Amino acid sequence: MSKWEYKTVTFETTGLWGGSLNVSNFDNEVNKYGQDGWEMVSCFATHQAQGKSSAVFAVFKREIEDW
């Protein structure tokens, strides 16, 4: 039976009202987690008025090997 650990990473958006995500920086960061054995299992944004987001959250998991 596998055991897992989880990590949530927050990516702040930019712009006057939020909602703009630097995709290049996002890709670089999530790829770093992937290289460290983390698998993204969910990604979602917080919603504000008019469809803008103040932050994007990525949830990762990886198997705990020494249990």
PyMOL Python script that loads the backbone (N, CA, C, O; Angstrom):
from pymol import cmd

cmd.read_pdbstr("""\
ATOM      1  N   MET A   1       0.854  -1.187   0.000  1.00  0.00           N
ATOM      2  CA  MET A   1       0.000   0.000   0.000  1.00  0.00           C
ATOM      3  C   MET A   1       0.894   1.242   0.000  1.00  0.00           C
ATOM      4  O   MET A   1       1.816   1.346   0.809  1.00  0.00           O
ATOM      5  N   SER A   2       0.624   2.168  -0.893  1.00  0.00           N
ATOM      6  CA  SER A   2       1.420   3.392  -1.000  1.00  0.00           C
ATOM      7  C   SER A   2       0.958   4.442  -0.012  1.00  0.00           C
ATOM      8  O   SER A   2      -0.224   4.532   0.320  1.00  0.00           O
ATOM      9  N   LYS A   3       1.910   5.235   0.453  1.00  0.00           N
ATOM     10  CA  LYS A   3       1.603   6.417   1.255  1.00  0.00           C
ATOM     11  C   LYS A   3       2.112   7.620   0.480  1.00  0.00           C
ATOM     12  O   LYS A   3       3.121   7.547  -0.222  1.00  0.00           O
ATOM     13  N   TRP A   4       1.388   8.740   0.621  1.00  0.00           N
ATOM     14  CA  TRP A   4       1.679   9.922  -0.173  1.00  0.00           C
ATOM     15  C   TRP A   4       1.912  11.126   0.726  1.00  0.00           C
ATOM     16  O   TRP A   4       1.388  11.205   1.838  1.00  0.00           O
ATOM     17  N   GLU A   5       2.709  12.061   0.222  1.00  0.00           N
ATOM     18  CA  GLU A   5       2.803  13.380   0.840  1.00  0.00           C
ATOM     19  C   GLU A   5       2.351  14.384  -0.201  1.00  0.00           C
ATOM     20  O   GLU A   5       2.472  14.152  -1.404  1.00  0.00           O
ATOM     21  N   TYR A   6       1.831  15.497   0.274  1.00  0.00           N
ATOM     22  CA  TYR A   6       1.248  16.506  -0.614  1.00  0.00           C
ATOM     23  C   TYR A   6       1.884  17.862  -0.376  1.00  0.00           C
ATOM     24  O   TYR A   6       2.351  18.160   0.724  1.00  0.00           O
ATOM     25  N   LYS A   7       1.895  18.679  -1.417  1.00  0.00           N
ATOM     26  CA  LYS A   7       2.443  20.034  -1.352  1.00  0.00           C
ATOM     27  C   LYS A   7       1.534  20.931  -2.168  1.00  0.00           C
ATOM     28  O   LYS A   7       1.158  20.592  -3.290  1.00  0.00           O
ATOM     29  N   THR A   8       1.180  22.084  -1.601  1.00  0.00           N
ATOM     30  CA  THR A   8       0.404  23.086  -2.317  1.00  0.00           C
ATOM     31  C   THR A   8       1.289  24.300  -2.549  1.00  0.00           C
ATOM     32  O   THR A   8       1.899  24.823  -1.616  1.00  0.00           O
ATOM     33  N   VAL A   9       1.354  24.739  -3.787  1.00  0.00           N
ATOM     34  CA  VAL A   9       2.182  25.875  -4.173  1.00  0.00           C
ATOM     35  C   VAL A   9       1.269  26.970  -4.706  1.00  0.00           C
ATOM     36  O   VAL A   9       0.383  26.706  -5.519  1.00  0.00           O
ATOM     37  N   THR A  10       1.486  28.199  -4.247  1.00  0.00           N
ATOM     38  CA  THR A  10       0.684  29.343  -4.658  1.00  0.00           C
ATOM     39  C   THR A  10       1.457  30.196  -5.659  1.00  0.00           C
ATOM     40  O   THR A  10       2.624  30.524  -5.442  1.00  0.00           O
ATOM     41  N   PHE A  11       0.805  30.544  -6.734  1.00  0.00           N
ATOM     42  CA  PHE A  11       1.368  31.438  -7.748  1.00  0.00           C
ATOM     43  C   PHE A  11       0.491  32.682  -7.781  1.00  0.00           C
ATOM     44  O   PHE A  11      -0.685  32.610  -8.138  1.00  0.00           O
ATOM     45  N   GLU A  12       1.056  33.806  -7.414  1.00  0.00           N
ATOM     46  CA  GLU A  12       0.312  35.065  -7.405  1.00  0.00           C
ATOM     47  C   GLU A  12       0.138  35.563  -8.837  1.00  0.00           C
ATOM     48  O   GLU A  12       1.024  35.391  -9.674  1.00  0.00           O
ATOM     49  N   THR A  13      -0.994  36.172  -9.107  1.00  0.00           N
ATOM     50  CA  THR A  13      -1.228  36.769 -10.418  1.00  0.00           C
ATOM     51  C   THR A  13      -0.857  38.252 -10.364  1.00  0.00           C
ATOM     52  O   THR A  13      -0.706  38.830  -9.288  1.00  0.00           O
ATOM     53  N   THR A  14      -0.715  38.845 -11.528  1.00  0.00           N
ATOM     54  CA  THR A  14      -0.342  40.255 -11.615  1.00  0.00           C
ATOM     55  C   THR A  14      -1.418  41.006 -12.392  1.00  0.00           C
ATOM     56  O   THR A  14      -2.414  40.426 -12.823  1.00  0.00           O
ATOM     57  N   GLY A  15      -1.203  42.264 -12.556  1.00  0.00           N
ATOM     58  CA  GLY A  15      -2.152  43.105 -13.268  1.00  0.00           C
ATOM     59  C   GLY A  15      -2.929  43.961 -12.292  1.00  0.00           C
ATOM     60  O   GLY A  15      -2.945  43.691 -11.091  1.00  0.00           O
ATOM     61  N   LEU A  16      -3.568  44.983 -12.804  1.00  0.00           N
ATOM     62  CA  LEU A  16      -4.296  45.925 -11.966  1.00  0.00           C
ATOM     63  C   LEU A  16      -5.310  45.218 -11.079  1.00  0.00           C
ATOM     64  O   LEU A  16      -5.397  45.511  -9.886  1.00  0.00           O
ATOM     65  N   TRP A  17      -6.064  44.305 -11.635  1.00  0.00           N
ATOM     66  CA  TRP A  17      -7.074  43.569 -10.877  1.00  0.00           C
ATOM     67  C   TRP A  17      -6.712  42.100 -10.718  1.00  0.00           C
ATOM     68  O   TRP A  17      -7.553  41.297 -10.315  1.00  0.00           O
ATOM     69  N   GLY A  18      -5.479  41.742 -11.029  1.00  0.00           N
ATOM     70  CA  GLY A  18      -5.080  40.344 -10.976  1.00  0.00           C
ATOM     71  C   GLY A  18      -5.493  39.635 -12.252  1.00  0.00           C
ATOM     72  O   GLY A  18      -6.003  40.254 -13.185  1.00  0.00           O
ATOM     73  N   GLY A  19      -5.271  38.352 -12.282  1.00  0.00           N
ATOM     74  CA  GLY A  19      -5.725  37.563 -13.411  1.00  0.00           C
ATOM     75  C   GLY A  19      -4.671  37.243 -14.446  1.00  0.00           C
ATOM     76  O   GLY A  19      -4.915  36.408 -15.317  1.00  0.00           O
ATOM     77  N   SER A  20      -3.495  37.879 -14.389  1.00  0.00           N
ATOM     78  CA  SER A  20      -2.443  37.586 -15.360  1.00  0.00           C
ATOM     79  C   SER A  20      -1.403  36.677 -14.706  1.00  0.00           C
ATOM     80  O   SER A  20      -0.823  37.021 -13.676  1.00  0.00           O
ATOM     81  N   LEU A  21      -1.179  35.531 -15.307  1.00  0.00           N
ATOM     82  CA  LEU A  21      -0.218  34.568 -14.794  1.00  0.00           C
ATOM     83  C   LEU A  21       0.954  34.501 -15.760  1.00  0.00           C
ATOM     84  O   LEU A  21       0.763  34.348 -16.967  1.00  0.00           O
ATOM     85  N   ASN A  22       2.162  34.616 -15.234  1.00  0.00           N
ATOM     86  CA  ASN A  22       3.354  34.480 -16.061  1.00  0.00           C
ATOM     87  C   ASN A  22       3.532  32.985 -16.350  1.00  0.00           C
ATOM     88  O   ASN A  22       4.052  32.244 -15.516  1.00  0.00           O
ATOM     89  N   VAL A  23       3.104  32.556 -17.515  1.00  0.00           N
ATOM     90  CA  VAL A  23       3.080  31.136 -17.849  1.00  0.00           C
ATOM     91  C   VAL A  23       4.488  30.552 -17.910  1.00  0.00           C
ATOM     92  O   VAL A  23       4.691  29.399 -17.529  1.00  0.00           O
ATOM     93  N   SER A  24       5.444  31.314 -18.372  1.00  0.00           N
ATOM     94  CA  SER A  24       6.820  30.823 -18.437  1.00  0.00           C
ATOM     95  C   SER A  24       7.351  30.506 -17.036  1.00  0.00           C
ATOM     96  O   SER A  24       7.947  29.451 -16.818  1.00  0.00           O
ATOM     97  N   ASN A  25       7.133  31.416 -16.096  1.00  0.00           N
ATOM     98  CA  ASN A  25       7.560  31.167 -14.708  1.00  0.00           C
ATOM     99  C   ASN A  25       6.794  29.996 -14.103  1.00  0.00           C
ATOM    100  O   ASN A  25       7.374  29.175 -13.392  1.00  0.00           O
ATOM    101  N   PHE A  26       5.499  29.915 -14.380  1.00  0.00           N
ATOM    102  CA  PHE A  26       4.680  28.808 -13.884  1.00  0.00           C
ATOM    103  C   PHE A  26       5.238  27.485 -14.396  1.00  0.00           C
ATOM    104  O   PHE A  26       5.434  26.553 -13.616  1.00  0.00           O
ATOM    105  N   ASP A  27       5.498  27.396 -15.711  1.00  0.00           N
ATOM    106  CA  ASP A  27       6.042  26.166 -16.293  1.00  0.00           C
ATOM    107  C   ASP A  27       7.383  25.792 -15.665  1.00  0.00           C
ATOM    108  O   ASP A  27       7.623  24.630 -15.338  1.00  0.00           O
ATOM    109  N   ASN A  28       8.249  26.783 -15.502  1.00  0.00           N
ATOM    110  CA  ASN A  28       9.562  26.508 -14.903  1.00  0.00           C
ATOM    111  C   ASN A  28       9.423  25.949 -13.492  1.00  0.00           C
ATOM    112  O   ASN A  28      10.105  24.989 -13.134  1.00  0.00           O
ATOM    113  N   GLU A  29       8.553  26.536 -12.700  1.00  0.00           N
ATOM    114  CA  GLU A  29       8.371  26.081 -11.318  1.00  0.00           C
ATOM    115  C   GLU A  29       7.764  24.685 -11.244  1.00  0.00           C
ATOM    116  O   GLU A  29       8.252  23.839 -10.494  1.00  0.00           O
ATOM    117  N   VAL A  30       6.707  24.433 -12.012  1.00  0.00           N
ATOM    118  CA  VAL A  30       6.085  23.111 -11.927  1.00  0.00           C
ATOM    119  C   VAL A  30       7.013  22.034 -12.490  1.00  0.00           C
ATOM    120  O   VAL A  30       6.983  20.894 -12.027  1.00  0.00           O
ATOM    121  N   ASN A  31       7.826  22.377 -13.470  1.00  0.00           N
ATOM    122  CA  ASN A  31       8.802  21.410 -13.980  1.00  0.00           C
ATOM    123  C   ASN A  31       9.872  21.090 -12.943  1.00  0.00           C
ATOM    124  O   ASN A  31      10.345  19.955 -12.881  1.00  0.00           O
ATOM    125  N   LYS A  32      10.261  22.063 -12.131  1.00  0.00           N
ATOM    126  CA  LYS A  32      11.214  21.801 -11.041  1.00  0.00           C
ATOM    127  C   LYS A  32      10.629  20.798 -10.053  1.00  0.00           C
ATOM    128  O   LYS A  32      11.321  19.884  -9.607  1.00  0.00           O
ATOM    129  N   TYR A  33       9.359  20.970  -9.716  1.00  0.00           N
ATOM    130  CA  TYR A  33       8.714  20.013  -8.805  1.00  0.00           C
ATOM    131  C   TYR A  33       8.643  18.634  -9.445  1.00  0.00           C
ATOM    132  O   TYR A  33       8.855  17.629  -8.767  1.00  0.00           O
ATOM    133  N   GLY A  34       8.352  18.571 -10.726  1.00  0.00           N
ATOM    134  CA  GLY A  34       8.309  17.292 -11.427  1.00  0.00           C
ATOM    135  C   GLY A  34       9.654  16.590 -11.407  1.00  0.00           C
ATOM    136  O   GLY A  34       9.714  15.371 -11.246  1.00  0.00           O
ATOM    137  N   GLN A  35      10.731  17.341 -11.566  1.00  0.00           N
ATOM    138  CA  GLN A  35      12.068  16.758 -11.518  1.00  0.00           C
ATOM    139  C   GLN A  35      12.413  16.232 -10.126  1.00  0.00           C
ATOM    140  O   GLN A  35      13.248  15.339  -9.983  1.00  0.00           O
ATOM    141  N   ASP A  36      11.773  16.786  -9.109  1.00  0.00           N
ATOM    142  CA  ASP A  36      11.996  16.325  -7.734  1.00  0.00           C
ATOM    143  C   ASP A  36      11.035  15.206  -7.340  1.00  0.00           C
ATOM    144  O   ASP A  36      10.973  14.824  -6.172  1.00  0.00           O
ATOM    145  N   GLY A  37      10.286  14.679  -8.312  1.00  0.00           N
ATOM    146  CA  GLY A  37       9.413  13.542  -8.045  1.00  0.00           C
ATOM    147  C   GLY A  37       7.981  13.892  -7.689  1.00  0.00           C
ATOM    148  O   GLY A  37       7.197  13.007  -7.348  1.00  0.00           O
ATOM    149  N   TRP A  38       7.624  15.176  -7.762  1.00  0.00           N
ATOM    150  CA  TRP A  38       6.255  15.592  -7.449  1.00  0.00           C
ATOM    151  C   TRP A  38       5.400  15.504  -8.704  1.00  0.00           C
ATOM    152  O   TRP A  38       5.850  15.878  -9.787  1.00  0.00           O
ATOM    153  N   GLU A  39       4.188  15.021  -8.572  1.00  0.00           N
ATOM    154  CA  GLU A  39       3.221  14.952  -9.658  1.00  0.00           C
ATOM    155  C   GLU A  39       2.079  15.920  -9.361  1.00  0.00           C
ATOM    156  O   GLU A  39       1.487  15.870  -8.283  1.00  0.00           O
ATOM    157  N   MET A  40       1.767  16.804 -10.319  1.00  0.00           N
ATOM    158  CA  MET A  40       0.651  17.720 -10.116  1.00  0.00           C
ATOM    159  C   MET A  40      -0.652  16.943 -10.210  1.00  0.00           C
ATOM    160  O   MET A  40      -0.889  16.222 -11.179  1.00  0.00           O
ATOM    161  N   VAL A  41      -1.494  17.095  -9.195  1.00  0.00           N
ATOM    162  CA  VAL A  41      -2.777  16.385  -9.192  1.00  0.00           C
ATOM    163  C   VAL A  41      -3.958  17.335  -9.327  1.00  0.00           C
ATOM    164  O   VAL A  41      -5.069  16.902  -9.631  1.00  0.00           O
ATOM    165  N   SER A  42      -3.728  18.634  -9.102  1.00  0.00           N
ATOM    166  CA  SER A  42      -4.806  19.607  -9.238  1.00  0.00           C
ATOM    167  C   SER A  42      -4.207  20.994  -9.418  1.00  0.00           C
ATOM    168  O   SER A  42      -3.124  21.292  -8.914  1.00  0.00           O
ATOM    169  N   CYS A  43      -4.932  21.834 -10.144  1.00  0.00           N
ATOM    170  CA  CYS A  43      -4.531  23.222 -10.316  1.00  0.00           C
ATOM    171  C   CYS A  43      -5.811  24.042 -10.446  1.00  0.00           C
ATOM    172  O   CYS A  43      -6.683  23.728 -11.256  1.00  0.00           O
ATOM    173  N   PHE A  44      -5.908  25.092  -9.643  1.00  0.00           N
ATOM    174  CA  PHE A  44      -7.130  25.896  -9.676  1.00  0.00           C
ATOM    175  C   PHE A  44      -6.808  27.333  -9.304  1.00  0.00           C
ATOM    176  O   PHE A  44      -5.778  27.610  -8.689  1.00  0.00           O
ATOM    177  N   ALA A  45      -7.693  28.240  -9.679  1.00  0.00           N
ATOM    178  CA  ALA A  45      -7.520  29.665  -9.414  1.00  0.00           C
ATOM    179  C   ALA A  45      -8.583  30.142  -8.438  1.00  0.00           C
ATOM    180  O   ALA A  45      -9.690  29.607  -8.386  1.00  0.00           O
ATOM    181  N   THR A  46      -8.222  31.159  -7.667  1.00  0.00           N
ATOM    182  CA  THR A  46      -9.224  31.834  -6.851  1.00  0.00           C
ATOM    183  C   THR A  46      -9.928  32.825  -7.759  1.00  0.00           C
ATOM    184  O   THR A  46      -9.300  33.403  -8.646  1.00  0.00           O
ATOM    185  N   HIS A  47     -11.201  33.029  -7.557  1.00  0.00           N
ATOM    186  CA  HIS A  47     -11.958  33.900  -8.448  1.00  0.00           C
ATOM    187  C   HIS A  47     -12.382  35.175  -7.728  1.00  0.00           C
ATOM    188  O   HIS A  47     -12.795  35.167  -6.568  1.00  0.00           O
ATOM    189  N   GLN A  48     -12.260  36.254  -8.465  1.00  0.00           N
ATOM    190  CA  GLN A  48     -12.704  37.562  -8.003  1.00  0.00           C
ATOM    191  C   GLN A  48     -13.745  38.057  -8.998  1.00  0.00           C
ATOM    192  O   GLN A  48     -14.252  37.291  -9.818  1.00  0.00           O
ATOM    193  N   ALA A  49     -14.049  39.312  -8.919  1.00  0.00           N
ATOM    194  CA  ALA A  49     -15.028  39.912  -9.826  1.00  0.00           C
ATOM    195  C   ALA A  49     -14.559  39.838 -11.274  1.00  0.00           C
ATOM    196  O   ALA A  49     -13.361  39.914 -11.548  1.00  0.00           O
ATOM    197  N   GLN A  50     -15.479  39.694 -12.173  1.00  0.00           N
ATOM    198  CA  GLN A  50     -15.261  39.717 -13.621  1.00  0.00           C
ATOM    199  C   GLN A  50     -14.279  38.649 -14.094  1.00  0.00           C
ATOM    200  O   GLN A  50     -13.560  38.858 -15.071  1.00  0.00           O
ATOM    201  N   GLY A  51     -14.245  37.501 -13.406  1.00  0.00           N
ATOM    202  CA  GLY A  51     -13.432  36.374 -13.851  1.00  0.00           C
ATOM    203  C   GLY A  51     -11.945  36.470 -13.588  1.00  0.00           C
ATOM    204  O   GLY A  51     -11.185  35.623 -14.055  1.00  0.00           O
ATOM    205  N   LYS A  52     -11.518  37.461 -12.867  1.00  0.00           N
ATOM    206  CA  LYS A  52     -10.097  37.612 -12.554  1.00  0.00           C
ATOM    207  C   LYS A  52      -9.729  36.693 -11.394  1.00  0.00           C
ATOM    208  O   LYS A  52     -10.597  36.296 -10.617  1.00  0.00           O
ATOM    209  N   SER A  53      -8.460  36.355 -11.274  1.00  0.00           N
ATOM    210  CA  SER A  53      -7.965  35.506 -10.196  1.00  0.00           C
ATOM    211  C   SER A  53      -6.872  36.228  -9.428  1.00  0.00           C
ATOM    212  O   SER A  53      -6.037  36.912 -10.019  1.00  0.00           O
ATOM    213  N   SER A  54      -6.878  36.076  -8.123  1.00  0.00           N
ATOM    214  CA  SER A  54      -5.817  36.692  -7.321  1.00  0.00           C
ATOM    215  C   SER A  54      -4.641  35.744  -7.139  1.00  0.00           C
ATOM    216  O   SER A  54      -3.530  36.185  -6.844  1.00  0.00           O
ATOM    217  N   ALA A  55      -4.875  34.437  -7.312  1.00  0.00           N
ATOM    218  CA  ALA A  55      -3.798  33.462  -7.174  1.00  0.00           C
ATOM    219  C   ALA A  55      -4.201  32.164  -7.871  1.00  0.00           C
ATOM    220  O   ALA A  55      -5.382  31.877  -8.068  1.00  0.00           O
ATOM    221  N   VAL A  56      -3.189  31.399  -8.233  1.00  0.00           N
ATOM    222  CA  VAL A  56      -3.378  30.067  -8.795  1.00  0.00           C
ATOM    223  C   VAL A  56      -2.700  29.092  -7.845  1.00  0.00           C
ATOM    224  O   VAL A  56      -1.568  29.321  -7.417  1.00  0.00           O
ATOM    225  N   PHE A  57      -3.387  28.009  -7.517  1.00  0.00           N
ATOM    226  CA  PHE A  57      -2.858  27.007  -6.607  1.00  0.00           C
ATOM    227  C   PHE A  57      -2.599  25.716  -7.378  1.00  0.00           C
ATOM    228  O   PHE A  57      -3.443  25.267  -8.154  1.00  0.00           O
ATOM    229  N   ALA A  58      -1.440  25.131  -7.160  1.00  0.00           N
ATOM    230  CA  ALA A  58      -1.106  23.834  -7.753  1.00  0.00           C
ATOM    231  C   ALA A  58      -0.861  22.864  -6.603  1.00  0.00           C
ATOM    232  O   ALA A  58      -0.107  23.161  -5.676  1.00  0.00           O
ATOM    233  N   VAL A  59      -1.505  21.703  -6.675  1.00  0.00           N
ATOM    234  CA  VAL A  59      -1.350  20.678  -5.643  1.00  0.00           C
ATOM    235  C   VAL A  59      -0.566  19.519  -6.254  1.00  0.00           C
ATOM    236  O   VAL A  59      -0.901  19.013  -7.325  1.00  0.00           O
ATOM    237  N   PHE A  60       0.476  19.119  -5.550  1.00  0.00           N
ATOM    238  CA  PHE A  60       1.348  18.038  -5.995  1.00  0.00           C
ATOM    239  C   PHE A  60       1.328  16.908  -4.982  1.00  0.00           C
ATOM    240  O   PHE A  60       1.015  17.107  -3.808  1.00  0.00           O
ATOM    241  N   LYS A  61       1.669  15.715  -5.460  1.00  0.00           N
ATOM    242  CA  LYS A  61       1.836  14.590  -4.540  1.00  0.00           C
ATOM    243  C   LYS A  61       3.048  13.787  -4.993  1.00  0.00           C
ATOM    244  O   LYS A  61       3.435  13.808  -6.161  1.00  0.00           O
ATOM    245  N   ARG A  62       3.640  13.072  -4.021  1.00  0.00           N
ATOM    246  CA  ARG A  62       4.675  12.102  -4.351  1.00  0.00           C
ATOM    247  C   ARG A  62       4.633  11.000  -3.303  1.00  0.00           C
ATOM    248  O   ARG A  62       4.220  11.206  -2.162  1.00  0.00           O
ATOM    249  N   GLU A  63       5.068   9.847  -3.725  1.00  0.00           N
ATOM    250  CA  GLU A  63       5.027   8.697  -2.845  1.00  0.00           C
ATOM    251  C   GLU A  63       6.109   8.810  -1.782  1.00  0.00           C
ATOM    252  O   GLU A  63       7.237   9.214  -2.063  1.00  0.00           O
ATOM    253  N   ILE A  64       5.748   8.447  -0.562  1.00  0.00           N
ATOM    254  CA  ILE A  64       6.717   8.397   0.526  1.00  0.00           C
ATOM    255  C   ILE A  64       7.410   7.045   0.429  1.00  0.00           C
ATOM    256  O   ILE A  64       6.770   6.000   0.548  1.00  0.00           O
ATOM    257  N   GLU A  65       8.704   7.070   0.216  1.00  0.00           N
ATOM    258  CA  GLU A  65       9.435   5.838  -0.026  1.00  0.00           C
ATOM    259  C   GLU A  65       9.913   5.157   1.255  1.00  0.00           C
ATOM    260  O   GLU A  65       9.994   3.929   1.297  1.00  0.00           O
ATOM    261  N   ASP A  66      10.222   5.904   2.273  1.00  0.00           N
ATOM    262  CA  ASP A  66      10.768   5.329   3.516  1.00  0.00           C
ATOM    263  C   ASP A  66       9.710   5.301   4.598  1.00  0.00           C
ATOM    264  O   ASP A  66       9.753   6.126   5.511  1.00  0.00           O
ATOM    265  N   TRP A  67       8.791   4.409   4.532  1.00  0.00           N
ATOM    266  CA  TRP A  67       7.785   4.305   5.591  1.00  0.00           C
ATOM    267  C   TRP A  67       7.745   2.944   6.123  1.00  0.00           C
ATOM    268  O   TRP A  67       6.959   2.656   7.025  1.00  0.00           O
TER     269      TRP A  67
END
""", "prot")
cmd.dss("prot")
cmd.show_as("cartoon", "prot")
cmd.util.cbc("prot")
cmd.orient("prot")
